[in-house]
């Protein structure tokens, strides 16, 4: 069983569609995880109650299940943040589906591994079936790759390999799982793709969603007529519905590693038939063609994982893991803060801090509300904006999330048969309207060192927040023209064009002008003077001032009528003298 791709096992994924914004009224917790709040009254009227869980925010909704951020309400005011995955109400009457959901929960509960999301409970309440999982403060790899493509950045080779290596650990553990009698379960994940790999803001890597996992001892059967897994990441033998084993997961992970290095799709095309043809027939290019700094040893590892013939691949995920570890041993050491820093750079410290605070049970009301609002921050027009900003002869390929699950195995097999039996016309038709094989070759990356006068300005690249403030060193930037925007409170935001040059460090210091306002004070006699920060101006004059606090006095002759500190914003600031005080109009 598996939910729609939009259903995730964590809060890590922020979809493009704005979810409903539930009323949040949970008391703010300032202490560590699951601190008691002293009274159940604070939970009254919050979301929907599901047994001992309170659903406080909808994260995603698919065709089979929906996902919620929830609070586990225990005795003595005990609270813990979790994620609840609930079967859609209209499916609870389907006994076969409920059995499959239960099978998934039983299997997931046994997958106790540091690189696999933890499942704590399978339950039922008033006819609702649900599972309870750990909350992860992070983002899925598909979102990470999309952000990298949008901001013209790449991951370091070591980081990309480390992510794949950690997924190998999760897969090998699952592949080796046995039943209580010690018999191998023959577990295959079948859905290894970037959407199911979570990178936490602490730099941990977690594999999620074993909902379509296949074992040799499944209690229930697969729903007839459905292809399990996302098409663009499926092994050839999986597409044509032949027998497959753990090596199918190795192939899928090979696709993920290729795309993590290249920051562009490998097999994804516009249409299922074209995608299937690409997997079955298109030449599989070396990743170094699109990422020239990839050494031959890594090229060989990725290519072996992507062998179309299962016998030519790594036999196990552990073998692929060993190969990656051996390769990484020859590379410069990876900074332990690289992934956390990269995540906060791509998604912003505000978002990272809010998600971590939720994970620790701190300030729940404020942070849950903030995260829910941030879920809509992927701008639909960003790709077009980038396309205009970059040179026409070097357009970026935006990384799109994995294609949705194919409609049915009948469609898949029919398309493969058409393609195989003189299917040139079918392929030409689908490919002509689809996305072509990637043609743009990545160049070496650039470094940009930015500072501002004064420093402390937030840095935006092509309209996207980076999470950095000046002075800042931006690494792994793809060459080309960038739009840099610096924003600092009390100063006018500055936008400038900057060209990143491959293999070089570009340094730039950008001056920021204080934001200006105009002070106008009404109700003064003609002989009055306005003294601002020691400088005198005649009454009735519009006085240009920097945004901020200023000392203002009203003087008539030798008498000082009033002296006070007032805050000046941008634009015209209209004040008046009332008695012995200045008041804003």
C-alpha positions as CSV (number, residue, x, y, z in Angstrom):
1,X,0.0,0.0,0.0
2,X,1.1,3.5,-0.6
3,X,-0.5,6.9,-0.5
4,X,-0.4,9.5,-3.3
5,X,3.1,11.0,-3.8
6,X,1.9,14.1,-2.0
7,X,1.5,12.1,1.2
8,X,4.7,12.1,3.1
9,X,5.7,10.4,6.4
10,X,7.1,13.7,7.8
11,X,6.7,17.4,8.0
12,X,9.8,17.7,5.9
13,X,8.1,18.4,2.6
14,X,6.6,21.7,1.6
15,X,4.2,21.3,-1.3
16,X,3.5,24.0,-3.9
17,X,-0.2,24.1,-3.0
18,X,-1.2,26.1,0.0
19,X,-2.8,23.8,2.6
20,X,-5.7,24.8,4.7
21,X,-4.6,26.9,7.6
22,X,-6.1,25.4,10.8
23,X,-6.7,27.5,13.8
24,X,-3.8,26.8,16.2
25,X,-4.3,27.6,19.9
26,X,-1.8,25.4,21.6
27,X,0.0,27.0,24.6
28,X,3.6,27.9,23.8
29,X,6.1,25.4,25.3
30,X,9.4,27.0,26.1
31,X,11.1,23.9,27.6
32,X,12.4,20.7,26.0
33,X,10.5,17.9,24.2
34,X,7.2,16.8,25.7
35,X,7.2,19.2,28.7
36,X,3.9,19.0,30.5
37,X,1.7,22.1,30.2
38,X,-0.3,21.5,33.3
39,X,-3.8,21.5,31.9
40,X,-5.7,19.8,29.1
41,X,-7.8,22.9,28.8
42,X,-5.2,24.4,26.5
43,X,-6.1,21.7,23.9
44,X,-9.8,22.3,24.0
45,X,-11.1,23.2,20.5
46,X,-7.7,22.6,18.8
47,X,-8.0,20.6,15.6
48,X,-9.5,17.2,15.6
49,X,-9.1,14.5,18.2
50,X,-8.0,11.1,17.1
51,X,-7.8,8.9,20.1
52,X,-4.9,10.3,22.2
53,X,-3.7,12.5,19.3
54,X,-4.8,16.0,18.5
55,X,-4.4,16.9,14.8
56,X,-3.2,20.5,14.6
57,X,-2.2,20.9,11.0
58,X,-2.8,19.2,7.6
59,X,0.5,18.5,5.9
60,X,-0.6,16.7,2.7
61,X,-3.5,14.8,1.2
62,X,-3.3,12.1,-1.4
63,X,-5.6,9.7,-3.1
64,X,-5.5,7.1,-0.3
65,X,-4.4,8.9,2.9
66,X,-3.8,12.2,4.5
67,X,-1.0,13.4,6.7
68,X,-1.2,15.6,9.8
69,X,1.1,17.3,12.3
70,X,-0.3,16.1,15.6
71,X,0.3,16.2,19.3
72,X,0.3,13.1,21.5
73,X,-1.7,14.0,24.5
74,X,-0.7,11.9,27.5
75,X,-1.4,12.0,31.2
76,X,-0.3,14.9,33.4
77,X,-0.3,17.3,30.4
78,X,2.3,15.2,28.5
79,X,2.7,16.5,24.9
80,X,4.9,15.2,22.1
81,X,4.9,16.3,18.4
82,X,4.3,13.4,15.9
83,X,3.0,12.9,12.4
84,X,-0.2,11.0,11.9
85,X,-1.0,9.2,8.6
86,X,-4.8,8.5,8.3
87,X,-6.7,6.4,5.8
88,X,-9.2,8.6,3.9
89,X,-12.7,8.0,5.3
90,X,-14.2,6.5,2.1
91,X,-11.5,3.8,2.0
92,X,-12.1,2.6,5.6
93,X,-14.9,0.3,4.3
94,X,-12.5,-1.4,1.9
95,X,-11.3,-4.4,3.9
96,X,-8.5,-5.2,1.5
97,X,-7.1,-1.7,1.6
98,X,-7.3,-1.6,5.4
99,X,-5.4,-4.9,5.6
100,X,-2.7,-3.5,3.3
101,X,-2.5,-0.4,5.5
102,X,-2.1,-2.6,8.5
103,X,0.6,-4.7,6.7
104,X,2.5,-1.5,6.0
105,X,2.3,-0.4,9.7
106,X,3.5,-3.8,10.9
107,X,6.4,-3.8,8.5
108,X,7.3,-0.2,9.2
109,X,7.3,-0.8,13.0
110,X,10.1,-3.4,12.5
111,X,12.3,-1.0,10.5
112,X,14.2,0.3,13.5
113,X,17.2,2.0,11.9
114,X,18.9,5.4,12.2
115,X,18.4,6.1,8.5
116,X,14.7,5.1,8.4
117,X,11.8,7.2,9.7
118,X,10.4,5.6,12.8
119,X,6.9,4.3,13.0
120,X,5.5,4.1,16.6
121,X,1.9,2.9,16.3
122,X,-0.9,1.6,14.2
123,X,-4.3,2.4,15.6
124,X,-8.0,2.8,15.0
125,X,-10.4,5.3,16.5
126,X,-14.1,5.6,15.7
127,X,-13.6,3.8,12.4
128,X,-10.5,5.8,11.4
129,X,-7.3,3.8,10.8
130,X,-3.9,5.6,11.2
131,X,-0.2,5.2,11.8
132,X,1.9,7.4,14.0
133,X,5.5,8.4,12.9
134,X,8.3,10.5,14.1
135,X,8.4,14.2,13.1
136,X,11.5,15.2,11.2
137,X,12.6,18.8,10.9
138,X,13.9,19.0,7.4
139,X,13.2,18.8,3.7
140,X,12.9,16.1,1.1
141,X,15.7,15.7,-1.4
142,X,13.4,16.6,-4.3
143,X,12.8,20.0,-2.7
144,X,16.5,20.4,-2.1
145,X,17.4,19.6,-5.7
146,X,14.7,22.0,-6.9
147,X,16.1,24.8,-4.8
148,X,19.6,24.1,-5.9
149,X,18.5,24.3,-9.6
150,X,16.6,27.6,-9.0
151,X,19.6,29.3,-7.3
152,X,22.2,27.9,-9.7
153,X,24.0,25.9,-7.0
154,X,25.2,22.3,-6.8
155,X,26.0,20.0,-3.8
156,X,29.6,19.1,-3.3
157,X,30.5,15.7,-4.6
158,X,31.3,14.5,-1.1
159,X,27.8,15.6,0.1
160,X,26.0,13.9,-2.8
161,X,27.8,10.7,-2.2
162,X,27.3,10.9,1.6
163,X,23.5,11.2,1.1
164,X,23.5,8.1,-1.2
165,X,25.7,6.2,1.2
166,X,23.3,6.9,4.1
167,X,20.4,5.7,2.0
168,X,22.4,2.5,1.2
169,X,22.6,1.8,4.9
170,X,18.8,2.1,5.2
171,X,18.2,-0.1,2.2
172,X,20.6,-2.8,3.2
173,X,19.0,-3.0,6.7
174,X,15.6,-3.4,5.1
175,X,16.8,-5.9,2.5
176,X,18.3,-8.1,5.2
177,X,15.2,-8.1,7.4
178,X,13.9,-11.5,8.5
179,X,10.7,-12.8,10.1
180,X,10.6,-14.0,13.7
181,X,11.8,-17.4,12.5
182,X,14.8,-16.0,10.8
183,X,13.6,-16.4,7.3
184,X,14.5,-13.6,4.9
185,X,11.5,-11.3,4.0
186,X,12.9,-10.4,0.6
187,X,11.9,-6.8,1.2
188,X,12.2,-4.4,-1.7
189,X,11.4,-0.7,-1.2
190,X,10.3,-0.2,-4.8
191,X,9.9,3.6,-4.4
192,X,13.4,5.0,-3.9
193,X,13.2,8.6,-5.3
194,X,14.2,12.1,-4.1
195,X,10.8,12.7,-2.5
196,X,11.3,9.7,-0.2
197,X,14.8,10.9,1.0
198,X,14.7,13.4,3.9
199,X,17.6,15.7,4.8
200,X,17.1,17.1,8.3
201,X,18.3,20.5,9.3
202,X,20.8,18.7,11.5
203,X,22.3,16.9,8.5
204,X,20.7,13.5,9.0
205,X,19.5,11.4,6.1
206,X,16.3,9.4,6.4
207,X,14.5,7.0,4.0
208,X,10.7,7.2,4.3
209,X,7.6,5.6,2.8
210,X,7.9,1.8,2.7
211,X,4.2,1.9,1.7
212,X,4.8,0.1,-1.6
213,X,7.5,-2.2,-0.2
214,X,7.2,-5.8,-1.4
215,X,8.1,-8.8,0.7
216,X,7.8,-12.5,0.0
217,X,5.4,-12.9,2.8
218,X,2.9,-10.1,2.4
219,X,-0.3,-10.8,4.2
220,X,-2.4,-9.0,1.6
221,X,-2.1,-8.7,-2.2
222,X,-1.2,-5.7,-4.2
223,X,-4.2,-3.8,-5.5
224,X,-4.6,-5.0,-9.1
225,X,-3.7,-2.7,-11.9
226,X,-1.2,-0.4,-10.3
227,X,2.4,0.2,-10.9
228,X,4.3,0.6,-7.6
229,X,6.9,3.4,-7.4
230,X,7.5,6.5,-9.4
231,X,8.1,5.8,-13.0
232,X,11.2,7.9,-13.7
233,X,13.1,6.0,-10.9
234,X,12.0,2.4,-11.6
235,X,14.4,-0.3,-12.8
236,X,13.8,-1.7,-16.3
237,X,12.7,-5.1,-14.9
238,X,10.3,-3.3,-12.5
239,X,8.6,-1.5,-15.4
240,X,7.9,-4.6,-17.5
241,X,6.6,-6.4,-14.4
242,X,9.2,-9.2,-14.5
243,X,10.5,-10.7,-11.3
244,X,12.8,-8.2,-9.4
245,X,14.7,-8.1,-6.2
246,X,16.8,-5.8,-4.1
247,X,18.9,-4.8,-7.1
248,X,15.9,-2.8,-8.4
249,X,16.4,-0.5,-5.3
250,X,20.1,-0.2,-6.2
251,X,19.1,1.0,-9.7
252,X,16.6,3.5,-8.3
253,X,19.3,4.8,-5.9
254,X,21.7,5.1,-8.9
255,X,19.2,7.4,-10.6
256,X,18.9,9.5,-7.4
257,X,22.7,9.8,-7.1
258,X,23.1,10.7,-10.8
259,X,20.5,13.5,-10.3
260,X,21.9,14.7,-7.0
261,X,25.3,15.2,-8.7
262,X,23.9,16.7,-12.0
263,X,21.0,18.7,-10.5
264,X,18.8,17.7,-13.4
265,X,16.5,14.7,-14.3
266,X,18.0,11.6,-15.9
267,X,15.0,9.7,-17.3
268,X,12.1,12.0,-16.6
269,X,10.2,13.1,-19.8
270,X,6.9,14.7,-20.6
271,X,4.7,11.6,-20.6
272,X,4.8,8.1,-19.3
273,X,5.6,6.4,-22.6
274,X,8.6,8.7,-23.3
275,X,9.9,8.2,-19.8
276,X,9.6,4.4,-20.1
277,X,11.3,4.4,-23.4
278,X,14.2,6.5,-21.9
279,X,14.7,4.0,-19.1
280,X,14.6,1.0,-21.4
281,X,16.5,2.4,-24.5
282,X,18.1,5.8,-24.2
283,X,21.9,5.9,-23.7
284,X,22.7,6.6,-20.0
285,X,25.3,9.4,-20.1
286,X,28.2,9.5,-17.6
287,X,27.3,12.0,-14.9
288,X,30.7,13.7,-15.6
289,X,29.2,14.9,-18.9
290,X,27.0,17.3,-16.9
291,X,29.3,17.6,-13.9
292,X,32.9,17.7,-15.2
293,X,34.4,17.7,-11.7
294,X,33.1,14.2,-11.1
295,X,36.2,11.9,-11.2
296,X,36.3,8.7,-13.3
297,X,36.1,6.5,-10.2
298,X,32.7,8.0,-9.2
299,X,31.5,7.8,-12.9
300,X,32.2,4.1,-12.7
301,X,30.3,3.6,-9.5
302,X,27.2,5.5,-10.7
303,X,27.3,3.7,-14.1
304,X,27.5,0.3,-12.4
305,X,24.5,1.1,-10.2
306,X,22.6,2.1,-13.4
307,X,23.3,-1.0,-15.4
308,X,20.1,-2.1,-17.1
309,X,20.9,-5.8,-16.6
310,X,20.5,-6.6,-12.8
311,X,23.5,-9.1,-12.9
312,X,25.8,-6.2,-13.9
313,X,24.8,-4.0,-11.0
314,X,25.9,-4.1,-7.4
315,X,24.4,-7.2,-5.9
316,X,23.5,-5.4,-2.7
317,X,23.1,-1.9,-1.3
318,X,26.0,-2.8,1.0
319,X,28.3,-3.3,-2.0
320,X,27.3,0.1,-3.4
321,X,27.9,1.6,0.1
322,X,31.3,0.0,0.3
323,X,32.2,1.5,-3.1
324,X,31.1,4.9,-2.1
325,X,33.0,4.7,1.2
326,X,36.1,3.7,-0.7
327,X,35.7,6.6,-3.1
328,X,35.1,9.1,-0.3
329,X,38.2,7.9,1.5
330,X,40.2,9.4,-1.5
331,X,38.4,12.8,-1.3
332,X,39.0,15.8,0.9
333,X,37.2,15.5,4.2
334,X,33.6,16.7,4.2
335,X,32.8,19.5,6.7
336,X,30.4,18.1,9.2
337,X,28.4,21.3,9.0
338,X,28.1,21.3,5.2
339,X,24.7,19.7,4.9
340,X,23.1,21.7,7.8
341,X,24.6,24.9,6.5
342,X,23.5,24.1,3.0
343,X,19.9,23.4,4.2
344,X,19.7,26.6,6.1
345,X,21.2,28.5,3.1
346,X,18.6,27.0,0.7
347,X,15.5,27.3,3.0
348,X,16.4,30.0,5.5
349,X,17.2,30.1,9.1
350,X,13.6,31.1,10.0
351,X,12.2,28.0,8.5
352,X,14.9,25.8,10.0
353,X,14.5,27.3,13.4
354,X,10.7,26.9,13.4
355,X,10.8,23.3,12.4
356,X,13.5,22.4,15.0
357,X,11.5,24.2,17.6
358,X,8.4,22.1,16.8
359,X,10.5,19.0,17.0
360,X,11.6,20.0,20.5
361,X,8.1,21.0,21.5
362,X,9.1,24.6,21.9
363,X,6.8,27.6,21.3
364,X,4.4,25.3,19.4
365,X,1.7,27.9,18.6
366,X,4.0,30.4,17.0
367,X,6.2,27.9,15.2
368,X,3.4,25.6,13.8
369,X,1.7,28.7,12.4
370,X,5.0,29.9,10.9
371,X,5.8,26.6,9.2
372,X,2.3,26.3,7.8
373,X,2.6,29.7,6.2
374,X,6.1,28.9,4.8
375,X,4.7,25.9,3.0
376,X,3.6,28.0,0.1
377,X,6.9,29.8,-0.5
378,X,7.9,27.9,-3.7
379,X,7.1,30.6,-6.3
380,X,5.5,29.3,-9.5
381,X,7.0,32.0,-11.6
382,X,10.6,31.5,-10.5
383,X,11.6,29.3,-13.4
384,X,10.5,32.0,-15.9
385,X,12.3,34.7,-13.9
386,X,15.5,32.6,-13.9
387,X,15.2,31.9,-17.6
388,X,15.1,35.6,-18.4
389,X,18.0,36.4,-16.0
390,X,20.3,33.8,-17.5
391,X,22.0,33.8,-20.9
392,X,20.0,32.3,-23.7
393,X,22.8,29.9,-24.6
394,X,23.1,28.4,-21.1
395,X,19.5,27.8,-19.8
396,X,19.2,25.9,-16.5
397,X,17.1,22.7,-16.4
398,X,14.8,23.1,-13.5
399,X,14.7,20.0,-11.3
400,X,11.1,18.9,-11.1
401,X,9.7,16.6,-8.4
402,X,9.4,13.0,-9.5
403,X,6.5,12.3,-11.9
404,X,3.3,10.9,-10.4
405,X,2.6,7.3,-10.2
406,X,1.6,5.8,-13.6
407,X,-2.0,5.0,-14.0
408,X,-2.0,1.3,-14.3
409,X,0.2,-1.7,-15.2
410,X,-2.0,-2.1,-18.4
411,X,-0.9,1.3,-19.7
412,X,2.8,0.5,-18.8
413,X,2.8,-2.9,-20.5
414,X,0.9,-1.6,-23.5
415,X,3.3,1.3,-24.0
416,X,6.4,-1.0,-23.7
417,X,4.9,-3.4,-26.2
418,X,4.2,-0.6,-28.7
419,X,7.7,0.7,-28.3
420,X,9.3,-2.7,-28.6
421,X,7.2,-3.9,-31.7
422,X,8.4,-1.5,-34.3
423,X,7.4,1.3,-32.0
424,X,9.5,4.0,-33.6
425,X,6.4,6.0,-34.5
426,X,5.1,5.9,-31.0
427,X,8.5,7.0,-29.6
428,X,8.9,9.8,-32.2
429,X,5.4,11.1,-31.3
430,X,5.9,11.1,-27.6
431,X,9.5,12.2,-27.6
432,X,8.8,15.0,-30.1
433,X,6.4,16.6,-27.6
434,X,8.3,15.6,-24.5
435,X,11.5,16.8,-22.8
436,X,14.7,16.0,-24.6
437,X,17.7,14.3,-23.2
438,X,19.6,16.9,-21.2
439,X,22.1,18.8,-23.4
440,X,23.5,21.5,-21.1
441,X,26.8,20.6,-19.6
442,X,27.6,21.9,-16.1
443,X,30.7,24.0,-15.7
444,X,33.0,24.2,-12.7
445,X,31.4,26.2,-9.9
446,X,32.2,29.6,-8.6
447,X,32.6,31.4,-5.3
448,X,31.1,34.7,-4.4
449,X,32.2,36.8,-1.4
450,X,29.7,39.5,-0.6
451,X,29.8,42.3,2.0
452,X,27.8,45.4,2.5
453,X,28.4,48.7,4.2
454,X,27.0,48.5,6.8
455,X,27.1,44.7,7.1
456,X,24.4,42.4,8.4
457,X,22.2,42.5,5.2
458,X,20.2,39.5,4.2
459,X,21.3,38.0,0.9
460,X,18.9,37.0,-1.9
461,X,19.9,35.3,-5.2
462,X,17.5,35.6,-8.1
463,X,14.7,36.5,-5.7
464,X,15.3,33.5,-3.4
465,X,16.4,34.0,0.3
466,X,19.8,32.2,0.9
467,X,19.7,32.4,4.7
468,X,23.1,34.3,4.7
469,X,23.8,37.8,6.0
470,X,26.8,39.9,4.9
471,X,29.7,39.3,5.1
472,X,29.0,36.0,3.4
473,X,30.9,33.5,1.3
474,X,28.6,31.7,-1.2
475,X,30.1,28.4,-2.5
476,X,29.2,26.0,-5.3
477,X,27.5,28.7,-7.4
478,X,27.0,27.8,-11.1
479,X,28.6,30.3,-13.5
480,X,26.5,33.0,-15.1
481,X,24.8,36.2,-14.4
482,X,23.0,36.4,-11.0
483,X,20.7,39.0,-9.5
484,X,21.9,39.8,-6.0
485,X,19.6,41.6,-3.6
486,X,20.7,42.9,-0.2
487,X,18.1,43.9,2.4
488,X,18.9,45.5,5.8
489,X,16.4,47.1,8.2
490,X,16.5,50.9,8.1
491,X,18.2,50.9,4.7
492,X,17.0,50.9,1.1
493,X,17.2,47.4,-0.5
494,X,19.8,47.2,-3.2
495,X,19.6,44.9,-6.3
496,X,22.6,44.4,-8.6
497,X,23.8,42.1,-11.3
498,X,26.8,40.0,-10.7
499,X,28.6,37.5,-12.9
500,X,29.8,34.3,-11.3
501,X,32.9,33.0,-13.2
502,X,33.8,29.3,-13.2
503,X,36.7,28.4,-11.0
504,X,37.1,32.0,-9.7
505,X,36.2,33.9,-6.5
506,X,34.2,37.1,-7.2
507,X,34.4,39.7,-4.4
508,X,32.0,42.6,-4.1
509,X,31.2,45.2,-1.4
510,X,27.8,46.9,-1.8
511,X,27.1,50.2,0.0
512,X,23.6,50.5,1.5
513,X,21.9,53.9,1.8
514,X,19.9,54.6,4.9
515,X,16.2,54.6,4.1
516,X,14.7,58.1,4.1
517,X,11.6,59.6,5.5
518,X,10.3,63.2,5.8
519,X,9.3,64.7,9.1
520,X,6.4,67.2,8.9
521,X,5.1,68.7,12.2
522,X,1.8,70.6,12.1
523,X,0.3,73.1,14.5
524,X,3.4,75.2,15.1
525,X,3.5,79.0,15.1
526,X,5.5,80.7,12.4
527,X,8.3,81.7,14.8
528,X,8.9,78.2,16.0
529,X,11.9,76.1,15.2
530,X,12.3,72.3,14.9
531,X,15.6,71.0,16.3
532,X,16.4,67.5,15.1
533,X,19.5,65.8,16.5
534,X,21.0,69.3,17.2
535,X,20.2,70.8,13.7
536,X,17.5,73.6,13.6
537,X,14.9,73.8,10.9
538,X,12.1,76.4,10.4
539,X,8.5,75.4,11.2
540,X,6.5,74.1,8.3
541,X,9.5,72.6,6.5
542,X,9.5,68.9,5.4
543,X,12.7,67.6,7.0
544,X,14.5,64.7,5.3
545,X,15.7,62.1,7.8
546,X,17.1,58.6,7.9
547,X,14.7,56.0,9.1
548,X,15.2,55.4,12.8
549,X,15.0,57.2,16.1
550,X,15.7,60.9,16.3
551,X,15.8,63.5,19.1
552,X,13.3,66.3,18.3
553,X,12.7,69.5,20.2
554,X,10.3,72.4,19.5
555,X,11.7,75.8,20.4
556,X,10.0,79.2,20.4
557,X,12.4,82.1,21.1
558,X,14.4,81.0,24.2
559,X,11.7,78.5,25.4
560,X,11.8,74.8,24.6
561,X,8.2,73.6,24.4
562,X,8.9,69.9,24.1
563,X,11.8,67.5,23.6
564,X,11.2,63.8,22.9
565,X,12.6,60.9,20.9
566,X,10.4,59.9,17.9
567,X,10.7,57.0,15.4
568,X,10.8,58.0,11.7
569,X,9.7,55.5,9.0
570,X,9.9,55.7,5.3
571,X,7.9,58.3,3.3
572,X,6.1,61.3,4.8
573,X,5.9,61.2,8.6
574,X,3.2,63.6,9.8
575,X,3.2,64.7,13.5
576,X,1.5,67.4,15.4
577,X,2.1,69.3,18.7
578,X,-0.6,68.6,21.2
579,X,0.0,70.3,24.5
580,X,3.4,69.3,25.7
581,X,3.8,66.2,23.4
582,X,4.4,65.4,19.8
583,X,1.8,62.9,18.5
584,X,1.8,61.0,15.2
585,X,-1.2,61.9,13.0
